[in-house]
Amino acid sequence: MTSVSVIQNVTESTESRKPGRRCERQLYYTLASDSTMGLYNKFYTRLWLLNNYYVGDGGHTVLSDVVKHLQKHQERSQVKYTCNALSLGIAIQELWGDDITAQRCRISGTCKKSKSYTNLCRYKSENVNLLHLCPMSWDALKTYCPAGWSNNSLKDDTITWVKMSPSNTTVNGCRVLTEIHMTQDANKATSVSVKHGTHLVDLEKLGINLSALFINKCPSLFEVKALSCLISTTTFCTGFECNDKTVPRNCTKETWKFGNDSTEKARSTACELFCDTRKDYCNQCIGVKKSLNKKRKRNENNGNKSKRLKEMDIEELRECLLKEKKLRHNAEMREKNLRAKLDSEMMEFEDEDDSDFKQLFALIEEKDLGGDMKLLFEQQKHCLSQKTSNAHRWHPRIIRLCLNIYARSPHAYDEISKVLILPSKRTLQYKKNRNPQDSGWCYESIRNLKTAADQKCLQDVDRWGGLCFDEMAIQEDLQMVKRNGKNELIGMVSLGGTHQDMQKLMTGELKTETATHILQFVFIGDGGFRYPVAHFPTKECTAATLYRLFWEGVHILLKGGFHVYWACCDGGENNRGFINLHFVGQTPRDSLFTTRNPLTGGKMVFIMDPKHNIKKIRNNIEKSRESGNNVLQHNGRKILWKYWFNAYTVDQTSNSVVVHEKLTEEHFQLTARSKMRNHLAENVLDRKMLFTMQTYKRHLSKQKGQEVTHLDAAIEVLKHTSKLIDFVNDIKNPVRDMSDTRLQDNLSFLQFLDNWHDSEETKNFFSSKLYFDMQSFIIGFQQMCKHKLTIFPASAIMAGIVNQDVVENVFCQARSYNGQNTNPTYDKYCKSQNSIIIGQKTISRKGNASITHS
C-alpha cells in the first residue's frame, strides 16, 4: 500500500484540525521532545529526520546543515540531548539508503569539507505534509506495512509485522523472526511490543518511551517508519560459542545453523538481546563468557595437581619436583626472614637493668593480680625454676586455656610459645583426643555434655531444649585407624544394631555399604547452650531410621538430665516423612505439629528450619518469570523476580545514597552455591527491601503520572517476610509471654498464606513443600512457646537460636579444620569433633550461616 492511500485514509481524522501549520508543527516538536525526557536516543533522531527531510529529485543537503538545524531545534524546544554528525549520518543512511547518494563537498566560506547527500530535501513550513504527523486510523494501520516487513495480522485488535532471518539461518531448528505487535484496547489506546525469536525486547533500554508517545492514540506514519527502521537496523545478540558439555545455570544453550554449518552457542539468562554494532553480543553475555574462560583456564592450569605421582610421566614428575623445591626454598626464606625480624626486635639489657626488672616483678603484690593472671604467673615462675622440661606440671585451667588457643589456631599457639612456657603440642593433642568421638549415641558423650553444662552453671530451665539434625556429604572412602592397640576399619554405614536387624529381616542378608554422608545431632538449650552429641555415618537415612535414632537420643539425653521437647530440621523429603510418621490418620497441622512424648508424657513439637524457609521463599520468587511455568500471582497481580532486580537497578542508578546498601549483583545472579547462603536470601526479603520496593513504586508512579498497582502483591509479600526475618534473627528480645505481638505477626503471615492457598489462584501459589514447612515453623513455634511458658512461666525463648545454624557451623568448622576441605573423609571428620567442641566460637564465615549465638 502506498503512502498516498494512507494519507487518504487519515484525511477524515485531520479535517477537524485546521490551525496554522507552523503552530501545529511546533506543538508536535514539543510533544516529541518531552517524550524523550531530555535523553538522546536513536528512535527520536530518526523521527525528527522524517519530520524535516524527504527524498526528492534535485535536492542537495549538507550534513553540517542538518547538525545546525538540530541544534536550533534544541534551543527552540529547550531540550538538551547530545547528537553528533556521525550518529546523524548513520541515521540518514539507514532511513533512505540507496535513494540518496553521499559524497564529500567543501563548505562555503571555509576550507573544511563535509558529507553531503544528493536527492535529500528539507521540508519548508509552507509545504510540510501535516498528515504524516497526525495519528493514523486503526484501519489504515492494519493495511499498512513498512518496507522489508510482512503483515501477519490475524485479529481485528492486533497488528503484527514480521521480518524473517535468511532462510539458511535457524536456531534450534526454527527460523528467527523479529515481530512488531500493536494492540488496541476498548479505550482505543495503542500499545506496542517487539519480540525477537522467543524473547521480548525491552524498548525502554532502546530509548523508546512508547507509553508516553502513543498514549490514547495511534502512531503517525513517521513514527511507524522510525520504529521499523530502528528495529531493522538493531544488532541483536546471538550468544557466544560454547562447546562445553555442561552449561552454567545462568545460561541457556542454543543450536545455530548457518547453511550447512552448525554451531553450539550459549546465551545468558539475563541477555539484553541487543548489542553495540561494534560487538558480537551484549554485555551480559560478555560477562558470562569471561567467567567461563577464567574457569576453563584455571582448570587447565590445575590439571596436573589432581594426578597421582604414579600416573605422571617423567616430564610431569620433573616439573612437580621443581615446584616442590621452589615451595620449600620459599618456606625456608620466610622462616629465615621471620627469625631475623624477631632478633632485630628483641631488646638486650645490661646486667644492671636486668636485675632491676626482676626486682620490679618481685615487688608486685599478689592481691593486685586476678585469679587467672596469678595462676599464669605462678606456673611461669614454677617452670622457670625447673632444670628440665620433664618436670613441668600444668594446672587444668592452664590446659583448658591452651587447648582453646590451639583449637582456634595452632600457628598462633606456636608464636605465643616463643614468649611463654606452655604445654607442648603433643601434650595438648593427648588431652584433646582423650575422648574419642565414635559414631552413635554414646554415654561418654552424654557425660561430656553434662560436664560442659556444669562448668557453665546451667540451671534446670536451661537444660530444656531441642535436637537439631542435618546431613553433610563426605568422601566415599575406607580408612584404617588404630584404637587400643588394634587396627579398625571405619568409613562404612553405621546406624546401630537395630538398623542391621531390620535390614536382615527385610532383605534376608546383611549389606555392607560405604558411607557417603554424616548425620549430625546437636543439642541446643533454650538459653543458647549447644553441644554436638552424636553423629552417624550413613548413605541414605530413611524416615523410619531417623524416627528410631531421634527417640533413642531423646531417651539417652533424658537420662543425662536434659529434656528435649522440640526438634528442628530442614525441608528434606525424609525429614517430612519423619514428621508424618508421628501423625497416623491425621495431618500434622490438625495436631498443631505436636505429638505426645512417650518418655515423659509431655509434648514434642516439630519445627522446620526458618532459615531454609526464607531461602525457599526467595527461590520460589526467583523462578517466577513471565516466560516460565511457575508464575506467582495474588489478587490478579503477578509477583515476578524482575520487580526485585528493577528496584535494585533504580536504587543504584537514580539515588545519590542507595536505600539498600547491602544488595549486589550476587543477590540476583544466583548460582547453586550462592543459593545456599542465608544472608543473600534475607537481604532481598527484609525490611530494607520492602522500603526499596515502595520507593521503586513511587518512582514509577511519578514517571507515568498515575498510581501503578502491579507491584502491590510483591509489596504485600515483603511486608510479611520482613517481619518474619526480623523475628528469626532477634536474639536480644526473647518471647516471654504468648501475647507477644511478633507471634501475632507470624499468625497473620500464616493466614495470608492460607487465604492465598484456598483462593482460585492456588496454581500460582508457592510450592506445596514450602507451604508445609511454613506451617510447621509458625504453628510449631507457637506450641513450643506455649508449652515452655506453661512449665516455666518466668522463662524466655529466643527465636534467633531455633534454627539449624548450629549444625551448619559444625559442618563449616569440620571443613575448615581439614584445610578448607569441602569433602573430608569420615576419619578426618571424627578427629575434628574434639576441636569443634573445645573451640566452640571458631566459626567459618564461608558457610551457609554467618553467625552463631552461644
Order of alpha helices (4+ residues) and beta strands (2+ residues): alpha-alpha-alpha-beta-alpha-alpha-beta-beta-alpha-beta-beta-beta-beta-beta-beta-beta-alpha-alpha-beta-beta-beta-alpha-alpha-alpha-alpha-alpha-alpha-alpha-alpha-beta-beta-beta-alpha-beta-beta-alpha-beta-alpha-beta-beta-alpha-beta-beta-alpha-alpha-alpha-alpha-alpha-alpha-alpha-alpha
